[in-house]
Amino acid sequence: MMQELNETVTIGATVPTGFELTSAEEIQEKLEATARINKDRGKIYFDITSDKLSKLHNLRSVDHLFVVVKKYDNYQFKGTKEEEQVDLQELAAKLSWTSALEVWKMNNSLKKKKGRRKGTYSKKSDHSGNVSTKCTTETVPSDPTSLSEDLEALQVPNQTDVSHPESGPQTEKLSGDQEALPLKFRVTCNRAGDNHCFSSNDAARDFGGAVQDLFLWKPDMTKFDIEVLLNIHNVEVVIGIALTEVSLHRRNITHFGPTTLRPTLAYGMLRLCKPQPSDVILDPMCGSGVIPLEGAIEWQNSFFLAGDNNGIAINRTVNNVKHLLKNRPVERSSSGLPIDIIQWDLCNLSVRSSSVDIIITDMPFGKRMGSRKKNWELYPLCLREMARVCRPDTGRAVLLTQDKKCFTKAILQMGELWRRSYTAWVNVGGLRAGVFVLQRTGLVFGTASGDVKKPREETESQREDMEDKSL
């Protein structure tokens, strides 16, 4: 057990690429820690005391978490593959593992307590055939006293003991008369850079063999108890121990659509628009409802309108809201989540003019849904209708799209109604997409030259096509 529950440790986190600053703001706000943005995009590091460990899993902008064993900013790699193999094998014995292993054990203790509150873990399919995973995400108390009681049986030997395999934390204690079993582990190497004389598999194999010799753990690539991370980015090397088994973005959503947005990405978009109490926030193309769900959980004093023109998408949103209300009730709201869900035509929204404070949505990329050709007509129509319902001067919009050329042209057409203020470039399923932050101009809708009539008069078949691409 740690000698002091307030010992400082370094935590690493992977975040949606392009939202590093947004994640750093959340960490400062919730953990009072200053995050350091890594030169390898999508990673940040911050120092916390171990008594704040339980709050880590409540962060909504991070995908994976790990505790840092050692970070080298300028690692001196050897010239040949054989020399590097020996160097990686010797590296494991040189590291100080004690604090990181203690944090890993504390994290396991918290997850077990959390699991007892959650109950069972089950799978089911919705009417569209999408397999969904049902679980809950209750918060865990961060009382240091209770943590101390939970950790009494999870002691890690001191640093001098760790260097000797026979004294290390090589076994897992079992209850009753069962014999102690060795921990199962795997080493995962993530490597980027061209000036390495070894592959990721080579590094994982050589370093993993040294870890096995040091702790006498049993290697297992699938059913492992502990995952050791070896992250190599050019000359930067970070060794860590994973604190998350699956990405934290897999939360709340149980009914998935073909283009369901990652909740961590949705949360980052919401932070960009800075919701305020009493704000009316609209997602006109909600899909599975990820954006309004993330918003309603974090900003309970705002009100969210979610809509889509596809009935199946609406059903997915309704089912996701029901799941969240059933398994993770919102403590300060006796009436549930501040969300209304409606099916509508996204180019003719059932919303009063100048009544919405924020519009935030994931627009069709023209890849899996719709097409680039159809987007040339859809985007101007959407921006025009969004301008109608958004409050002049104070209203804003945060829109995600990969079809940058079409979106830029649409913004130029609607330049009297919208002004682009900021753009963040993010990775969405391997595609480089833009998160465009727009500010509504002070011009009253109906007085601009572009909103007197629609950019083009659509036919009935074109209107049906637009409904297909709104997902």
C-alpha positions as CSV (number, residue, x, y, z in Angstrom):
1,M,0.0,0.0,0.0
2,M,1.1,3.5,-0.7
3,Q,2.8,5.1,2.3
4,E,0.7,8.3,1.7
5,L,-2.6,8.5,-0.1
6,N,-1.7,11.9,-1.4
7,E,1.4,10.8,-3.2
8,T,1.7,12.6,-6.6
9,V,1.7,10.4,-9.8
10,T,1.7,11.3,-13.5
11,I,-1.3,10.2,-15.5
12,G,-1.4,10.0,-19.3
13,A,-4.6,10.2,-21.3
14,T,-5.5,9.7,-24.9
15,V,-8.0,12.2,-26.2
16,P,-9.7,12.9,-29.5
17,T,-7.1,14.4,-31.8
18,G,-7.7,18.2,-32.1
19,F,-9.4,18.5,-28.7
20,E,-6.3,18.4,-26.5
21,L,-6.9,22.0,-25.2
22,T,-10.5,21.2,-24.5
23,S,-9.5,18.1,-22.4
24,A,-6.8,20.2,-20.6
25,E,-9.6,22.7,-19.6
26,E,-11.7,19.9,-18.2
27,I,-8.8,18.4,-16.2
28,Q,-8.1,21.9,-14.8
29,E,-11.7,22.4,-13.9
30,K,-12.4,19.0,-12.3
31,L,-9.0,17.8,-11.0
32,E,-7.3,21.2,-10.4
33,A,-4.4,19.8,-12.4
34,T,-2.4,21.5,-15.2
35,A,-2.3,19.3,-18.3
36,R,0.8,19.2,-20.5
37,I,-0.1,18.7,-24.2
38,N,2.2,16.2,-25.8
39,K,3.9,16.8,-29.1
40,D,2.3,13.5,-30.2
41,R,-1.2,14.7,-31.0
42,G,-4.0,13.0,-29.1
43,K,-2.1,12.6,-25.8
44,I,-1.9,14.8,-22.7
45,Y,-0.1,14.3,-19.3
46,F,-0.9,15.7,-15.9
47,D,0.0,15.2,-12.2
48,I,-2.5,14.4,-9.5
49,T,-2.4,13.1,-6.0
50,S,-3.6,9.5,-5.6
51,D,-6.6,10.5,-3.5
52,K,-8.1,12.0,-6.6
53,L,-7.8,8.7,-8.5
54,S,-11.5,8.0,-8.3
55,K,-12.3,11.2,-10.2
56,L,-10.3,10.1,-13.2
57,H,-13.0,7.9,-14.7
58,N,-15.5,10.8,-14.4
59,L,-13.6,12.8,-17.1
60,R,-15.7,13.0,-20.2
61,S,-13.2,14.1,-22.7
62,V,-10.7,11.3,-22.5
63,D,-10.7,7.9,-24.2
64,H,-8.0,6.0,-22.4
65,L,-6.0,6.5,-19.1
66,F,-2.7,5.2,-18.0
67,V,-0.3,5.8,-15.1
68,V,3.2,6.7,-16.2
69,V,6.1,4.6,-15.0
70,K,8.8,6.6,-16.8
71,K,8.9,9.2,-19.6
72,Y,12.0,9.9,-21.7
73,D,11.8,13.0,-23.8
74,N,15.0,12.2,-25.7
75,Y,15.7,8.5,-25.5
76,Q,19.1,7.5,-27.0
77,F,18.3,4.6,-29.3
78,K,21.1,2.3,-30.3
79,G,22.4,1.9,-33.9
80,T,21.5,-1.7,-34.6
81,K,18.6,-4.0,-34.0
82,E,20.6,-6.4,-31.9
83,E,21.9,-3.5,-29.6
84,E,18.3,-2.2,-29.3
85,Q,17.0,-5.6,-28.3
86,V,19.5,-5.8,-25.4
87,D,18.8,-2.2,-24.4
88,L,15.0,-2.8,-24.2
89,Q,15.6,-6.0,-22.2
90,E,17.7,-4.1,-19.7
91,L,15.3,-1.2,-19.5
92,A,12.6,-3.0,-17.5
93,A,14.9,-3.7,-14.5
94,K,16.1,0.0,-14.4
95,L,12.6,1.4,-14.0
96,S,10.9,2.3,-10.7
97,W,7.6,0.4,-10.9
98,T,6.3,0.7,-7.3
99,S,4.2,3.8,-7.5
100,A,2.6,2.9,-10.8
101,L,1.7,-0.6,-9.6
102,E,0.1,0.9,-6.5
103,V,-2.0,3.2,-8.6
104,W,-3.0,0.3,-10.8
105,K,-4.1,-1.7,-7.7
106,M,-6.0,1.3,-6.3
107,N,-7.7,1.7,-9.6
108,N,-8.7,-2.0,-9.7
109,S,-10.1,-1.7,-6.2
110,L,-12.2,1.3,-7.3
111,K,-13.5,-0.5,-10.4
112,K,-14.5,-3.6,-8.3
113,K,-16.4,-1.4,-5.9
114,K,-18.0,0.3,-8.9
115,G,-18.9,-3.0,-10.4
116,R,-20.7,-4.2,-7.3
117,R,-22.9,-1.1,-7.6
118,K,-23.5,-1.5,-11.3
119,G,-24.8,-5.0,-11.2
120,T,-24.7,-7.2,-14.3
121,Y,-23.3,-6.6,-17.7
122,S,-25.5,-7.7,-20.6
123,K,-25.9,-7.4,-24.3
124,K,-29.0,-6.9,-26.4
125,S,-30.0,-5.9,-29.9
126,D,-32.3,-3.1,-31.0
127,H,-34.9,-3.5,-33.6
128,S,-32.4,-2.4,-36.3
129,G,-30.2,-5.3,-35.5
130,N,-27.5,-3.3,-33.8
131,V,-25.8,-5.1,-30.9
132,S,-25.6,-3.0,-27.8
133,T,-23.9,-3.3,-24.5
134,K,-25.8,-2.6,-21.3
135,C,-23.9,-1.3,-18.4
136,T,-24.0,1.5,-15.9
137,T,-21.5,4.2,-14.8
138,E,-22.2,5.1,-11.2
139,T,-19.8,7.5,-9.6
140,V,-17.5,6.3,-6.9
141,P,-16.8,8.1,-3.6
142,S,-13.3,9.5,-3.3
143,D,-13.0,9.2,0.5
144,P,-9.3,8.5,1.3
145,T,-10.3,6.6,4.4
146,S,-12.5,4.1,2.5
147,L,-9.7,3.8,-0.1
148,S,-7.2,2.9,2.6
149,E,-9.5,0.2,3.9
150,D,-9.9,-1.3,0.4
151,L,-6.2,-1.3,-0.2
152,E,-5.1,-3.1,2.9
153,A,-4.8,-6.4,1.1
154,L,-3.2,-4.9,-2.0
155,Q,0.3,-4.1,-0.9
156,V,3.2,-3.8,-3.3
157,P,6.7,-4.4,-2.1
158,N,9.1,-1.5,-1.8
159,Q,11.4,-0.5,-4.7
160,T,14.3,-2.7,-3.6
161,D,12.0,-5.7,-3.7
162,V,10.6,-4.9,-7.1
163,S,14.0,-5.4,-8.7
164,H,14.0,-9.1,-7.5
165,P,11.5,-11.3,-9.3
166,E,11.0,-13.5,-6.4
167,S,9.8,-10.6,-4.3
168,G,7.7,-8.7,-6.9
169,P,3.9,-8.6,-7.2
170,Q,4.0,-11.7,-9.3
171,T,0.8,-13.4,-8.0
172,E,-2.8,-12.7,-7.6
173,K,-4.3,-13.6,-4.2
174,L,-7.4,-15.7,-4.3
175,S,-9.9,-16.3,-1.5
176,G,-10.4,-19.5,0.3
177,D,-8.1,-22.4,-0.1
178,Q,-7.3,-21.7,-3.8
179,E,-3.6,-21.3,-4.7
180,A,-2.2,-18.0,-5.7
181,L,-2.1,-17.6,-9.5
182,P,0.4,-15.5,-11.4
183,L,-0.9,-12.3,-12.9
184,K,-1.5,-12.3,-16.7
185,F,-0.1,-9.5,-18.7
186,R,0.7,-8.2,-22.1
187,V,2.9,-5.4,-23.5
188,T,1.4,-3.1,-26.1
189,C,3.8,-1.0,-28.2
190,N,2.6,2.1,-30.1
191,R,5.4,3.3,-32.3
192,A,5.6,6.3,-34.7
193,G,8.7,7.5,-36.5
194,D,11.0,6.4,-39.3
195,N,14.4,6.3,-37.5
196,H,13.9,3.1,-35.6
197,C,15.7,-0.1,-36.5
198,F,12.9,-2.3,-34.9
199,S,9.2,-2.8,-35.4
200,S,6.4,-2.4,-32.8
201,N,6.2,-6.2,-32.4
202,D,9.9,-6.4,-31.9
203,A,9.9,-3.8,-29.1
204,A,6.8,-5.4,-27.4
205,R,8.4,-8.8,-27.5
206,D,11.8,-7.8,-26.2
207,F,10.4,-5.5,-23.5
208,G,7.7,-7.9,-22.6
209,G,10.2,-10.7,-22.1
210,A,12.1,-8.5,-19.6
211,V,9.0,-7.7,-17.7
212,Q,8.1,-11.4,-17.5
213,D,11.6,-12.2,-16.1
214,L,11.3,-9.3,-13.6
215,F,7.9,-10.1,-12.1
216,L,7.3,-13.7,-13.2
217,W,4.0,-12.7,-14.7
218,K,2.3,-14.9,-17.3
219,P,1.9,-13.5,-20.8
220,D,-1.6,-13.5,-22.3
221,M,-2.6,-11.4,-25.3
222,T,-6.3,-11.5,-24.7
223,K,-7.3,-12.4,-21.1
224,F,-4.7,-10.2,-19.3
225,D,-4.9,-8.7,-15.9
226,I,-2.5,-5.9,-16.5
227,E,-1.4,-4.1,-19.7
228,V,2.0,-2.5,-19.9
229,L,2.2,0.3,-22.5
230,L,5.4,1.1,-24.5
231,N,4.7,4.3,-26.4
232,I,7.5,5.4,-28.8
233,H,7.2,8.6,-30.8
234,N,10.4,9.5,-32.6
235,V,12.9,9.9,-29.7
236,E,10.2,10.1,-27.0
237,V,9.6,7.0,-25.0
238,V,6.8,6.6,-22.4
239,I,6.3,3.4,-20.3
240,G,3.0,3.1,-18.5
241,I,0.3,0.8,-17.1
242,A,-3.2,1.0,-18.5
243,L,-6.0,2.1,-16.1
244,T,-8.8,1.5,-18.6
245,E,-9.6,-1.8,-20.2
246,V,-11.9,-0.3,-22.9
247,S,-12.2,3.3,-24.1
248,L,-14.2,5.6,-21.8
249,H,-16.0,6.8,-24.9
250,R,-18.0,3.6,-24.8
251,R,-20.5,4.9,-22.3
252,N,-24.2,5.7,-22.1
253,I,-24.9,4.7,-25.7
254,T,-26.5,1.2,-26.1
255,H,-28.3,1.6,-29.4
256,F,-25.8,2.5,-32.2
257,G,-26.4,3.7,-35.7
258,P,-24.2,3.5,-38.7
259,T,-22.5,6.8,-38.0
260,T,-22.8,7.2,-34.2
261,L,-20.5,9.9,-32.9
262,R,-18.0,9.1,-30.1
263,P,-19.3,10.6,-26.8
264,T,-15.8,12.0,-26.1
265,L,-15.9,13.9,-29.4
266,A,-19.4,15.1,-28.7
267,Y,-18.4,16.4,-25.3
268,G,-15.5,18.3,-26.8
269,M,-17.9,20.0,-29.3
270,L,-20.2,20.9,-26.4
271,R,-17.4,22.5,-24.5
272,L,-16.4,24.6,-27.5
273,C,-19.9,26.3,-27.5
274,K,-19.7,27.0,-23.7
275,P,-23.3,26.2,-22.6
276,Q,-24.8,28.5,-20.0
277,P,-27.7,27.9,-17.6
278,S,-31.1,28.2,-19.3
279,D,-29.6,27.9,-22.8
280,V,-31.7,26.1,-25.4
281,I,-29.4,23.8,-27.3
282,L,-30.6,22.1,-30.5
283,D,-29.3,19.1,-32.4
284,P,-31.3,19.0,-35.6
285,M,-29.6,15.7,-36.9
286,C,-29.2,13.8,-33.6
287,G,-28.8,10.3,-35.0
288,S,-28.5,8.1,-31.9
289,G,-28.7,11.2,-29.5
290,V,-25.0,11.2,-28.4
291,I,-24.7,15.0,-28.4
292,P,-27.9,15.8,-26.4
293,L,-27.2,13.0,-24.0
294,E,-23.6,14.2,-23.2
295,G,-24.9,17.7,-22.8
296,A,-27.8,16.8,-20.5
297,I,-25.5,14.8,-18.2
298,E,-22.9,17.6,-17.9
299,W,-25.1,20.7,-18.3
300,Q,-28.3,19.9,-16.5
301,N,-29.4,23.5,-16.2
302,S,-29.6,23.8,-20.0
303,F,-32.4,22.4,-22.2
304,F,-31.8,20.2,-25.2
305,L,-33.9,19.6,-28.3
306,A,-33.0,16.5,-30.3
307,G,-34.5,15.7,-33.7
308,D,-34.0,13.8,-36.9
309,N,-36.0,13.1,-40.0
310,N,-35.4,9.3,-39.7
311,G,-37.8,7.4,-37.5
312,I,-35.2,4.7,-36.7
313,A,-32.8,7.3,-35.5
314,I,-35.4,8.8,-33.3
315,N,-36.2,5.4,-31.7
316,R,-32.4,4.9,-31.0
317,T,-32.3,8.2,-29.2
318,V,-35.4,7.4,-27.2
319,N,-34.0,4.0,-26.2
320,N,-30.6,5.5,-25.2
321,V,-32.4,8.1,-23.0
322,K,-34.5,5.4,-21.4
323,H,-31.4,3.3,-20.7
324,L,-29.6,6.2,-19.1
325,L,-32.6,7.1,-16.9
326,K,-32.9,3.5,-15.8
327,N,-29.2,2.8,-15.0
328,R,-27.8,6.2,-14.2
329,P,-30.5,8.5,-12.8
330,V,-29.7,12.2,-12.7
331,E,-29.6,13.1,-9.0
332,R,-30.7,16.7,-9.2
333,S,-33.6,16.2,-11.6
334,S,-36.7,14.5,-10.4
335,S,-38.2,14.7,-13.9
336,G,-35.3,13.0,-15.7
337,L,-33.1,14.5,-18.3
338,P,-33.7,17.9,-19.8
339,I,-34.2,16.6,-23.3
340,D,-37.1,16.7,-25.8
341,I,-37.0,14.4,-28.9
342,I,-39.0,15.0,-32.0
343,Q,-39.1,13.8,-35.6
344,W,-38.9,16.6,-38.2
345,D,-37.8,17.9,-41.6
346,L,-34.3,19.4,-40.9
347,C,-34.9,22.1,-43.5
348,N,-38.2,23.1,-41.9
349,L,-37.7,22.7,-38.2
350,S,-40.7,22.8,-35.8
351,V,-39.0,25.5,-33.7
352,R,-39.9,29.2,-33.4
353,S,-37.6,31.7,-35.0
354,S,-34.8,33.2,-32.9
355,S,-35.5,30.8,-30.0
356,V,-32.4,28.7,-29.9
357,D,-29.1,29.7,-28.2
358,I,-26.8,27.0,-29.5
359,I,-27.0,24.6,-32.5
360,I,-24.6,21.6,-32.4
361,T,-24.7,18.7,-34.8
362,D,-22.8,16.1,-36.7
363,M,-23.5,16.9,-40.4
364,P,-23.5,14.2,-43.1
365,F,-20.1,13.6,-44.5
366,G,-21.4,12.2,-47.8
367,K,-19.5,8.9,-47.2
368,R,-21.6,6.4,-45.4
369,M,-24.7,8.5,-45.6
370,G,-25.8,10.6,-48.5
371,S,-23.3,11.9,-51.1
372,R,-21.0,14.8,-51.7
373,K,-23.2,15.8,-54.6
374,K,-26.3,16.0,-52.4
375,N,-24.4,18.0,-49.8
376,W,-24.0,20.9,-52.2
377,E,-27.8,21.4,-51.9
378,L,-28.3,20.2,-48.3
379,Y,-25.7,22.4,-46.6
380,P,-27.0,25.8,-47.6
381,L,-30.6,24.8,-46.8
382,C,-29.5,23.6,-43.3
383,L,-27.5,26.7,-42.6
384,R,-30.4,28.9,-43.7
385,E,-32.9,27.1,-41.4
386,M,-30.4,27.1,-38.5
387,A,-30.0,30.8,-38.9
388,R,-33.8,31.2,-38.7
389,V,-34.1,29.4,-35.3
390,C,-30.9,30.8,-33.8
391,R,-30.9,34.0,-31.8
392,P,-29.3,36.9,-33.7
393,D,-26.0,38.3,-32.4
394,T,-25.7,35.9,-29.4
395,G,-26.5,32.5,-31.0
396,R,-23.7,30.2,-32.1
397,A,-23.3,26.9,-33.8
398,V,-20.8,24.1,-33.6
399,L,-20.9,21.8,-36.7
400,L,-18.8,18.8,-37.5
401,T,-18.2,17.8,-41.2
402,Q,-15.6,16.2,-43.3
403,D,-17.0,17.8,-46.5
404,K,-14.9,20.9,-46.0
405,K,-15.2,22.3,-49.6
406,C,-18.9,22.1,-49.6
407,F,-19.3,23.6,-46.1
408,T,-17.0,26.5,-46.9
409,K,-19.0,27.3,-50.0
410,A,-22.2,27.1,-48.0
411,I,-20.8,29.5,-45.4
412,L,-19.9,32.0,-48.1
413,Q,-23.5,31.8,-49.4
414,M,-24.8,32.5,-45.9
415,G,-22.2,35.0,-45.0
416,E,-24.8,37.6,-43.9
417,L,-26.2,35.3,-41.3
418,W,-23.2,33.3,-40.1
419,R,-19.6,34.3,-39.2
420,R,-16.9,31.6,-38.7
421,S,-14.9,32.2,-35.5
422,Y,-12.9,29.0,-35.0
423,T,-12.1,25.7,-36.6
424,A,-10.6,22.5,-34.9
425,W,-9.4,19.7,-37.0
426,V,-10.2,16.3,-35.6
427,N,-9.8,12.6,-36.6
428,V,-13.2,10.8,-37.1
429,G,-12.8,7.2,-38.0
430,G,-9.6,7.9,-39.9
431,L,-11.0,10.9,-41.7
432,R,-9.8,14.5,-41.1
433,A,-12.9,16.4,-40.3
434,G,-13.5,20.0,-39.2
435,V,-15.4,21.2,-36.2
436,F,-16.6,24.7,-37.3
437,V,-17.6,27.2,-34.6
438,L,-20.0,29.8,-36.1
439,Q,-21.4,33.0,-34.6
440,R,-24.8,34.2,-35.6
441,T,-24.7,37.8,-36.9
442,G,-27.0,40.4,-35.6
443,L,-29.0,40.5,-38.9
444,V,-32.6,39.6,-38.3
445,F,-33.7,36.6,-40.4
446,G,-35.8,37.6,-43.4
447,T,-33.9,40.8,-44.1
448,A,-30.8,39.2,-45.7
449,S,-30.5,38.7,-49.4
450,G,-29.8,35.0,-49.0
451,D,-32.8,34.1,-46.9
452,V,-35.6,35.6,-49.0
453,K,-36.0,32.3,-50.8
454,K,-34.2,29.0,-50.7
455,P,-31.0,28.7,-52.7
456,R,-32.8,26.3,-55.1
457,E,-36.3,25.1,-55.4
458,E,-36.1,21.4,-54.7
459,T,-38.3,18.7,-56.3
460,E,-40.1,16.1,-54.3
461,S,-37.5,13.4,-55.2
462,Q,-34.7,15.8,-54.1
463,R,-36.5,16.4,-50.8
464,E,-36.6,12.6,-50.2
465,D,-32.9,12.4,-51.0
466,M,-32.2,15.1,-48.4
467,E,-34.0,13.1,-45.8
468,D,-31.7,10.1,-46.5
469,K,-28.5,12.1,-46.0
470,S,-29.5,13.7,-42.8
471,L,-28.3,10.7,-40.7
